[in-house]
Protein backbone atom coordinates (compact mmCIF):
# COMPACT_ATOMS: atom_id res chain seq x y z
CA UNK A 1 0.00 0.00 0.00
CA UNK A 2 1.45 3.39 -1.01
CA UNK A 3 2.27 5.94 1.69
CA UNK A 4 3.07 9.58 1.02
CA UNK A 5 3.06 12.93 2.80
CA UNK A 6 2.00 16.18 1.16
CA UNK A 7 0.95 19.72 1.98
CA UNK A 8 -2.76 20.07 2.76
CA UNK A 9 -5.08 22.93 3.73
CA UNK A 10 -6.26 23.94 7.18
CA UNK A 11 -9.71 22.60 6.34
CA UNK A 12 -8.21 19.22 5.45
CA UNK A 13 -6.82 18.85 8.98
CA UNK A 14 -9.93 19.66 10.98
CA UNK A 15 -11.95 16.45 10.82
CA UNK A 16 -9.09 14.17 11.87
CA UNK A 17 -7.79 16.74 14.37
CA UNK A 18 -11.23 16.82 16.03
CA UNK A 19 -12.05 13.10 15.82
CA UNK A 20 -8.76 11.99 17.42
CA UNK A 21 -8.08 14.73 19.96
CA UNK A 22 -11.43 16.31 20.86
CA UNK A 23 -14.20 13.97 19.64
CA UNK A 24 -16.98 15.86 21.46
CA UNK A 25 -16.09 19.29 20.07
CA UNK A 26 -17.66 20.96 17.03
CA UNK A 27 -15.26 21.36 14.09
CA UNK A 28 -14.97 25.12 14.41
CA UNK A 29 -13.64 24.77 17.95
CA UNK A 30 -10.52 22.85 16.84
CA UNK A 31 -9.39 25.66 14.54
CA UNK A 32 -6.06 27.01 15.84
CA UNK A 33 -5.11 30.66 16.22
CA UNK A 34 -3.08 31.73 13.20
CA UNK A 35 -3.92 28.49 11.33
CA UNK A 36 -3.66 30.44 8.10
CA UNK A 37 0.02 31.16 8.86
CA UNK A 38 0.95 27.50 9.32
CA UNK A 39 2.13 24.73 7.06
CA UNK A 40 -0.21 21.76 7.18
CA UNK A 41 0.78 18.22 6.26
CA UNK A 42 -1.19 15.05 5.66
CA UNK A 43 0.06 11.47 5.52
CA UNK A 44 -1.91 9.31 3.10
CA UNK A 45 -1.99 5.52 3.20
CA UNK A 46 -3.63 3.89 0.20
CA UNK A 47 -5.22 7.23 -0.69
CA UNK A 48 -6.71 7.74 2.77
CA UNK A 49 -5.69 10.67 5.00
CA UNK A 50 -4.56 9.01 8.24
CA UNK A 51 -2.24 11.51 9.97
CA UNK A 52 -2.24 15.31 10.12
CA UNK A 53 -0.05 17.96 11.74
CA UNK A 54 0.41 21.73 11.57
CA UNK A 55 3.79 23.51 11.64
CA UNK A 56 4.39 27.14 12.64
CA UNK A 57 7.78 28.72 11.95
CA UNK A 58 9.18 31.74 13.75
CA UNK A 59 12.75 32.79 12.98
CA UNK A 60 14.98 29.74 13.64
CA UNK A 61 12.47 27.78 15.73
CA UNK A 62 9.29 25.92 14.77
CA UNK A 63 6.35 24.63 16.76
CA UNK A 64 4.16 21.78 15.59
CA UNK A 65 0.60 21.38 16.83
CA UNK A 66 -2.17 18.81 16.73
CA UNK A 67 -0.29 15.74 15.50
CA UNK A 68 -3.14 13.25 15.11
CA UNK A 69 -3.42 9.75 13.62
CA UNK A 70 -6.75 8.03 12.97
CA UNK A 71 -7.62 5.68 15.81
CA UNK A 72 -7.69 2.55 13.65
CA UNK A 73 -4.28 3.41 12.13
CA UNK A 74 -2.34 4.04 15.34
CA UNK A 75 0.64 1.82 16.16
CA UNK A 76 1.73 1.55 12.50
CA UNK A 77 4.53 4.11 12.65
CA UNK A 78 2.69 6.91 10.84
CA UNK A 79 3.34 9.42 13.64
CA UNK A 80 7.07 8.74 13.46
CA UNK A 81 7.05 9.11 9.67
CA UNK A 82 5.34 12.48 10.03
CA UNK A 83 7.88 13.61 12.63
CA UNK A 84 10.72 12.63 10.29
CA UNK A 85 9.06 14.72 7.60
CA UNK A 86 8.80 17.73 9.92
CA UNK A 87 12.48 17.46 10.82
CA UNK A 88 13.37 17.31 7.12
CA UNK A 89 11.29 20.44 6.46
CA UNK A 90 13.00 22.21 9.37
CA UNK A 91 16.47 21.28 8.05
CA UNK A 92 15.62 22.66 4.63
CA UNK A 93 14.48 25.93 6.19
CA UNK A 94 17.42 26.37 8.57
CA UNK A 95 15.36 25.73 11.73
CA UNK A 96 17.50 24.85 14.76
CA UNK A 97 14.81 23.80 17.29
CA UNK A 98 11.49 22.00 16.89
CA UNK A 99 9.10 22.02 19.84
CA UNK A 100 5.55 21.26 20.90
CA UNK A 101 3.12 21.27 23.79
CA UNK A 102 3.03 17.51 24.43
CA UNK A 103 0.17 15.77 26.17
CA UNK A 104 1.47 13.92 29.21
CA UNK A 105 0.04 10.69 27.74
CA UNK A 106 2.34 11.07 24.71
CA UNK A 107 5.62 11.76 26.55
CA UNK A 108 7.05 8.29 25.86
CA UNK A 109 6.45 8.72 22.13
CA UNK A 110 8.35 12.01 22.03
CA UNK A 111 11.16 10.81 24.31
CA UNK A 112 11.77 7.86 21.98
CA UNK A 113 12.26 10.38 19.18
CA UNK A 114 14.81 12.37 21.19
CA UNK A 115 12.60 15.16 22.59
CA UNK A 116 13.28 16.54 26.07
CA UNK A 117 10.97 18.48 28.38
CA UNK A 118 11.73 22.14 29.08
CA UNK A 119 8.77 23.25 31.21
CA UNK A 120 6.82 22.35 34.28
CA UNK A 121 3.56 20.48 33.92
CA UNK A 122 0.64 22.70 32.88
CA UNK A 123 -3.00 22.21 31.93
CA UNK A 124 -5.00 23.04 28.81
CA UNK A 125 -8.61 21.98 28.36
CA UNK A 126 -8.23 20.06 31.65
CA UNK A 127 -5.43 17.92 30.19
CA UNK A 128 -1.81 17.84 31.51
CA UNK A 129 0.95 19.00 29.14
CA UNK A 130 4.70 19.61 29.06
CA UNK A 131 6.67 21.65 26.55
CA UNK A 132 9.13 19.39 24.69
CA UNK A 133 11.83 20.20 22.17
CA UNK A 134 14.41 18.57 19.94
CA UNK A 135 17.47 20.14 18.28
CA UNK A 136 17.35 19.97 14.49
CA UNK A 137 20.62 18.52 13.27
CA UNK A 138 21.95 20.13 10.08
CA UNK A 139 21.55 18.02 6.97
CA UNK A 140 24.61 16.02 6.05
CA UNK A 141 26.11 16.79 2.68
CA UNK A 142 24.33 14.72 0.09
CA UNK A 143 26.47 12.34 -1.86
CA UNK A 144 26.52 11.42 -5.52
CA UNK A 145 23.34 9.55 -6.43
CA UNK A 146 23.06 6.80 -9.02
CA UNK A 147 19.56 6.84 -10.54
CA UNK A 148 18.76 4.08 -13.03
CA UNK A 149 16.00 4.84 -15.52
CA UNK A 150 13.05 2.71 -16.55
CA UNK A 151 11.05 4.00 -19.52
CA UNK A 152 7.58 2.52 -19.99
CA UNK A 153 5.59 1.91 -23.17
CA UNK A 154 2.62 -0.44 -23.03
CA UNK A 155 3.62 -1.51 -19.53
CA UNK A 156 7.03 -2.72 -20.76
CA UNK A 157 10.56 -1.53 -20.03
CA UNK A 158 11.93 0.11 -23.19
CA UNK A 159 14.55 2.63 -24.30
CA UNK A 160 14.27 5.20 -27.06
CA UNK A 161 17.06 6.79 -29.05
CA UNK A 162 16.91 10.59 -28.81
CA UNK A 163 13.26 10.47 -27.79
CA UNK A 164 12.18 8.88 -31.07
CA UNK A 165 9.25 6.49 -30.52
CA UNK A 166 10.13 4.81 -33.83
CA UNK A 167 13.52 3.87 -32.36
CA UNK A 168 12.44 1.85 -29.35
CA UNK A 169 13.85 -1.37 -27.95
CA UNK A 170 12.09 -3.56 -25.38
CA UNK A 171 14.44 -4.72 -22.63
CA UNK A 172 11.99 -6.44 -20.29
CA UNK A 173 8.29 -7.23 -20.37
CA UNK A 174 8.08 -6.70 -16.59
CA UNK A 175 9.45 -3.41 -15.23
CA UNK A 176 8.98 -4.64 -11.64
CA UNK A 177 11.60 -7.34 -12.24
CA UNK A 178 14.06 -4.68 -13.38
CA UNK A 179 13.31 -2.47 -10.37
CA UNK A 180 13.78 -5.36 -7.94
CA UNK A 181 17.13 -6.15 -9.55
CA UNK A 182 18.21 -2.54 -9.03
CA UNK A 183 17.11 -2.60 -5.40
CA UNK A 184 18.85 -5.92 -4.75
CA UNK A 185 22.10 -4.35 -6.02
CA UNK A 186 21.84 -1.56 -3.44
CA UNK A 187 20.25 1.15 -5.59
CA UNK A 188 17.92 3.48 -3.65
CA UNK A 189 16.51 5.75 -6.39
CA UNK A 190 14.61 5.14 -9.62
CA UNK A 191 13.75 7.42 -12.55
CA UNK A 192 10.46 6.11 -13.99
CA UNK A 193 9.20 7.63 -17.24
CA UNK A 194 5.72 7.10 -18.66
CA UNK A 195 6.39 7.46 -22.38
CA UNK A 196 2.77 6.64 -23.22
CA UNK A 197 1.73 9.42 -20.86
CA UNK A 198 4.19 11.87 -22.39
CA UNK A 199 2.70 11.17 -25.83
CA UNK A 200 -0.93 11.31 -24.68
CA UNK A 201 -0.57 14.32 -22.39
CA UNK A 202 -1.90 12.61 -19.27
CA UNK A 203 -0.57 9.93 -16.92
CA UNK A 204 -1.14 6.44 -18.36
CA UNK A 205 1.16 3.90 -16.68
CA UNK A 206 0.39 4.70 -13.05
CA UNK A 207 -0.23 1.02 -12.30
CA UNK A 208 3.42 0.26 -13.10
CA UNK A 209 4.40 2.97 -10.61
CA UNK A 210 2.02 1.54 -8.02
CA UNK A 211 3.43 -1.98 -8.47
CA UNK A 212 7.06 -0.88 -8.11
CA UNK A 213 6.32 1.45 -5.17
CA UNK A 214 4.37 -1.29 -3.45
CA UNK A 215 6.96 -4.04 -3.95
CA UNK A 216 10.22 -2.13 -3.41
CA UNK A 217 11.57 0.58 -1.10
CA UNK A 218 12.99 2.58 -4.02
CA UNK A 219 12.46 6.35 -3.91
CA UNK A 220 10.81 6.84 -7.30
CA UNK A 221 10.65 10.01 -9.32
CA UNK A 222 7.91 9.65 -11.92
CA UNK A 223 7.36 11.73 -15.04
CA UNK A 224 5.61 11.69 -18.38
CA UNK A 225 2.14 13.12 -18.95
CA UNK A 226 1.87 15.19 -15.77
CA UNK A 227 -0.12 18.14 -17.08
CA UNK A 228 -2.74 18.79 -14.39
CA UNK A 229 -3.35 18.72 -10.67
CA UNK A 230 -5.28 15.47 -11.12
CA UNK A 231 -2.28 13.87 -12.84
CA UNK A 232 -0.07 14.97 -9.97
CA UNK A 233 -2.47 13.58 -7.38
CA UNK A 234 -2.53 10.18 -9.16
CA UNK A 235 1.28 10.11 -9.24
CA UNK A 236 1.67 10.74 -5.52
CA UNK A 237 -1.19 8.45 -4.54
CA UNK A 238 0.42 5.70 -6.62
CA UNK A 239 3.60 5.94 -4.56
CA UNK A 240 6.01 8.36 -6.25
CA UNK A 241 8.44 10.12 -3.93
CA UNK A 242 8.92 12.93 -6.45
CA UNK A 243 7.15 14.16 -9.55
CA UNK A 244 9.31 14.84 -12.58
CA UNK A 245 8.11 18.05 -14.21
CA UNK A 246 9.41 19.36 -17.53
CA UNK A 247 7.26 21.04 -20.14
CA UNK A 248 4.68 22.42 -17.67
CA UNK A 249 7.47 24.32 -15.89
CA UNK A 250 8.43 25.85 -19.26
CA UNK A 251 4.99 26.57 -20.73
CA UNK A 252 2.92 27.12 -17.57
CA UNK A 253 5.40 28.28 -14.93
CA UNK A 254 2.76 29.66 -12.56
CA UNK A 255 0.97 26.30 -12.51
CA UNK A 256 4.27 24.60 -11.69
CA UNK A 257 5.02 27.13 -8.95
CA UNK A 258 1.57 26.47 -7.44
CA UNK A 259 2.45 22.75 -7.29
CA UNK A 260 5.77 23.67 -5.73
CA UNK A 261 3.97 25.64 -3.03
CA UNK A 262 1.33 22.96 -2.47
CA UNK A 263 3.56 19.89 -2.28
CA UNK A 264 6.96 21.32 -1.32
CA UNK A 265 10.29 21.41 -3.13
CA UNK A 266 11.23 17.98 -1.79
CA UNK A 267 8.46 16.47 -3.95
CA UNK A 268 9.51 18.06 -7.25
CA UNK A 269 12.28 17.00 -9.67
CA UNK A 270 12.61 19.64 -12.37
CA UNK A 271 13.70 18.32 -15.75
CA UNK A 272 15.38 20.57 -18.30
CA UNK A 273 15.90 19.31 -21.84
CA UNK A 274 18.55 21.34 -23.66
CA UNK A 275 19.69 21.90 -27.23
CA UNK A 276 22.52 24.37 -27.86
CA UNK A 277 22.00 25.76 -24.33
CA UNK A 278 18.32 26.49 -25.08
CA UNK A 279 15.33 24.79 -23.44
CA UNK A 280 13.53 22.22 -25.61
CA UNK A 281 9.98 20.90 -25.10
CA UNK A 282 7.35 18.83 -26.84
CA UNK A 283 9.26 15.57 -27.04
CA UNK A 284 12.30 17.59 -28.11
CA UNK A 285 10.54 18.73 -31.29
CA UNK A 286 10.40 22.37 -30.20
CA UNK A 287 13.37 24.46 -29.10
CA UNK A 288 12.47 27.64 -27.22
CA UNK A 289 14.46 30.84 -26.98
CA UNK A 290 14.86 30.35 -23.22
CA UNK A 291 18.44 30.03 -22.01
CA UNK A 292 19.04 27.02 -19.75
CA UNK A 293 20.81 29.34 -17.31
CA UNK A 294 17.96 31.86 -17.09
CA UNK A 295 15.36 29.09 -16.85
CA UNK A 296 17.14 27.36 -13.98
CA UNK A 297 17.90 30.63 -12.19
CA UNK A 298 14.21 31.62 -12.09
CA UNK A 299 13.18 28.20 -10.80
CA UNK A 300 15.88 28.09 -8.13
CA UNK A 301 14.77 31.52 -6.94
CA UNK A 302 11.22 30.15 -6.59
CA UNK A 303 12.42 27.31 -4.36
CA UNK A 304 13.30 24.40 -6.66
CA UNK A 305 15.92 22.14 -5.02
CA UNK A 306 16.52 19.25 -7.40
CA UNK A 307 17.17 19.56 -11.15
CA UNK A 308 18.21 17.17 -13.88
CA UNK A 309 19.37 18.22 -17.31
CA UNK A 310 19.37 16.24 -20.56
CA UNK A 311 21.33 17.34 -23.59
CA UNK A 312 19.12 15.96 -26.35
CA UNK A 313 22.08 15.69 -28.70
CA UNK A 314 23.51 13.02 -26.40
CA UNK A 315 20.57 10.99 -25.12
CA UNK A 316 20.50 7.33 -26.02
CA UNK A 317 23.62 7.48 -28.21
CA UNK A 318 26.16 6.14 -25.68
CA UNK A 319 28.63 8.80 -26.83
CA UNK A 320 29.34 10.41 -23.47
CA UNK A 321 27.45 13.00 -21.37
CA UNK A 322 27.59 16.80 -21.73
CA UNK A 323 30.03 17.20 -18.86
CA UNK A 324 31.27 20.60 -20.04
CA UNK A 325 27.72 21.97 -20.18
CA UNK A 326 27.08 20.71 -16.66
CA UNK A 327 30.28 22.34 -15.41
CA UNK A 328 29.16 25.61 -16.96
CA UNK A 329 25.74 25.41 -15.30
CA UNK A 330 27.31 24.68 -11.89
CA UNK A 331 29.72 27.61 -12.34
CA UNK A 332 26.86 29.97 -13.31
CA UNK A 333 24.54 28.77 -10.52
CA UNK A 334 26.62 27.95 -7.43
CA UNK A 335 24.89 25.60 -5.00
CA UNK A 336 22.62 23.97 -7.59
CA UNK A 337 21.99 20.26 -7.06
CA UNK A 338 22.21 19.17 -10.68
CA UNK A 339 21.77 15.60 -11.90
CA UNK A 340 23.16 14.58 -15.29
CA UNK A 341 21.03 12.69 -17.80
CA UNK A 342 21.87 11.26 -21.20
CA UNK A 343 24.89 9.93 -23.02
CA UNK A 344 26.59 7.94 -20.26
CA UNK A 345 28.45 5.09 -21.96
CA UNK A 346 30.94 3.64 -19.45
CA UNK A 347 31.96 3.88 -15.79
CA UNK A 348 34.54 6.56 -16.61
CA UNK A 349 31.72 8.91 -17.61
CA UNK A 350 30.14 8.44 -14.19
CA UNK A 351 33.43 9.12 -12.42
CA UNK A 352 33.94 12.30 -14.47
CA UNK A 353 30.47 13.57 -13.59
CA UNK A 354 31.07 13.01 -9.89
CA UNK A 355 34.39 14.81 -10.14
CA UNK A 356 32.70 17.72 -11.95
CA UNK A 357 30.43 18.36 -8.94
CA UNK A 358 27.18 16.82 -10.17
CA UNK A 359 24.68 15.67 -7.53
CA UNK A 360 24.01 12.45 -9.39
CA UNK A 361 23.42 10.80 -12.73
CA UNK A 362 20.49 9.12 -14.47
CA UNK A 363 21.64 6.05 -16.39
CA UNK A 364 19.53 4.03 -18.81
CA UNK A 365 20.80 2.42 -21.98
CA UNK A 366 24.37 1.92 -20.70
CA UNK A 367 23.02 -0.44 -18.02
CA UNK A 368 20.66 -2.29 -20.35
CA UNK A 369 23.31 -2.71 -23.04
CA UNK A 370 25.85 -4.03 -20.50
CA UNK A 371 28.22 -1.06 -20.92
CA UNK A 372 28.02 -0.46 -17.16
CA UNK A 373 27.32 -3.19 -14.61
CA UNK A 374 25.50 -2.76 -11.33
CA UNK A 375 28.59 -4.18 -9.64
CA UNK A 376 30.70 -1.33 -11.05
CA UNK A 377 28.22 1.21 -9.73
CA UNK A 378 28.36 -0.08 -6.14
CA UNK A 379 31.36 2.09 -5.30
CA UNK A 380 29.06 5.12 -5.58
CA UNK A 381 26.59 3.97 -2.91
Secondary structure, DSSP 8 states (H G I E B T S, - for coil): --EEEEEE-HHHHHHHHHHHH-TTS-GGGG--TTGGGSEEEEEEETTEEEEEEEEEEETTEEEEEEEEE-GGGTTSSHHHHHHHHHHHHHHHTT--EEEEEEEGGGHHHHHHTT-EE-S--EEETTEEEEEEEEE---------EEEEEEEEETTEEEEEETTEEEEEEEEES-HHHHHHHHHHTT--EEEEEEHHHHHHTS---HHHHHHHHHH---EEEEESS--SHHHHHHHHHTT-SEEEE-HHHHH-HHHHHHHHHHH-GGGEEEEEEEETTEEEETTTTEEEEEEHHHHHHHHHHTT--EEEEEETTTTTS-S---HHHHHHHHHHSTT-EEEEES---SHHHHHHHHHTT-SEEEE-HHHHTTSS-HHHHGGG-
